């Protein structure tokens, strides 16, 4: 069982909800947390930018990562959305089994 912890940012809570519900509906993620109020700083088009964003954390099977990226890029309002993954190697085995079975 190979699982991943995902992270992405979006500009609004409504967009976050739309993306999360779609990923749940098509079975690509087991669960997600939507966290509004992120103050983000980054370089874009050679300028330092600041934006208020919403963070999405989610859990999935590693094999779903490419499908998640493709699905989110079709829905996301950013030209270059942040969609990244980290291997979930250790944790509550009951929870990890649930993630594996849920997507």
Order of alpha helices (4+ residues) and beta strands (2+ residues): beta-alpha-beta-beta-alpha-beta-alpha
